[in-house]
Amino acid sequence: AYVSIVWMTITTVAEILADRNVKLFIHPSHNVPGDTTAHERLDAALTEYKRRVAGV
């Protein structure tokens, strides 16, 4: 039950942010065979994190 509540909270927050036109970053698994964009997506996500949260 706990995991269900956590996922419900995450999806509700994502819906609220999407309604406010906040760009949501979706990180598909890097373990997908043939994925050639994993490192680029991770680098972009870290750059955005630094911009938003760390103030770098």
N, C-alpha and C positions, 0 to 999 in steps of 0.2 A: 504494500500500500504506500509506503514511503516513497519509493521510486516513482510511482504514478503521480503522487502529489508534486514531486520535484519537476517532472516533465510537464505537468499541467502549468506550473508556475513559469517555467521557461517559455513555453509556447504562448502563454498569456502576455508575458512581457514582450516577446517578439512581435505579437500582434499589435500591442500598444505602440511600440516603436515604429513599426511599419506604417501605422495610421498617421504617425507624426512625420512621415517621410524621412526617417532615419535610415541610412543605408546599412543593411544588415549583411555581415560577411558570413558566408556559408562555407565551411571547410569540409569538403568531401574527404574521404579516407585517402591517405597517401599510399595505401597498400593496393590500390587498383592496378592490375597488370597493364603495362603500357602507358601509364600516366607520365607525361613529360612536363607537366606544369606544376607539380607539387612544390618544388623549391621556389618558384616564382610566386605562387599563391601564399606560401608561408612568409616569404620576405615582404610581400605587400601587406599582409595582415600585421606583421610585427611593426612595420613602418607606421601603419595607421594607429596601432595601439600606442606607440610612442607619441604620436601627434596628439591623440585624444587624452590619454591618461598620464603619461609620464612627462608631458610638456617639453619633449625634446624637439 
